[in-house]
Amino acid sequence: MFYKKPIEERIAERVAKRKPLEEGKTFEHGPAKFVFISLITIVVVMHVVGIAIVMALDV
């Protein structure tokens, strides 16, 4: 009545039900893709602003 399958078995069943990944698709999870691209964009913008500040102060 209260028997539950072990977590490993439940995960294995869930993984078996999923469709195979499409080739060339790096991120299956949308929010992960959004966070990754946002962080990369922030780092690039910070570098550009930092370089601009250094160049402006080095007169």
N, C-alpha and C positions, 0 to 999 in steps of 0.2 A: 504494500500500500504506500509506504513512504520511501520506496527504493528509488534512487536517482542514479543515473549512469555517471561514471566518473567523468570529470571535466575533459580528460583527454579524448574519450570516446565521443562526447558531444561536439568537441571542436572538430574531430576527424569527420563526423557526419556532416557538419556544416560546410567544411572545406570540400567534401566530395560533391555536395549539391551545387557548388559554384561553377559557373561556366569558365572555360579556360581563358587566360589573359590574352588580349589581342596583341599581336606583334607590333612593336613600335610605341606602345602605350606605356609610358614610364610610371605615371601616377594613376592608380585606380581610384584613389580617394580624392574627391574634389577639394575639400578643405585643406588637405595636405599640400596639394598643388598651389593653392592660393597663398598659404603661409610661406612656402618655399620661394615662390616668385616675389612675394612682398619683401622677405628678408634680403634676397639678392638685390632687389631694387633699392632698398634703404642703404645697403652697404655701398653700392655704386654711387648713389647720390651723396653720401657722406664723404666718400673719397674725393669726388669732384669738388664739393664745397671746400673741403680741407685744402686741396691743392690751390684752389682759387684764393683762399685766405692767405696762404703762405706766399703765393706770388704777389698779392697785393701789398703785403707788409714788407716784402723784400725789395724796397725801392732804393 
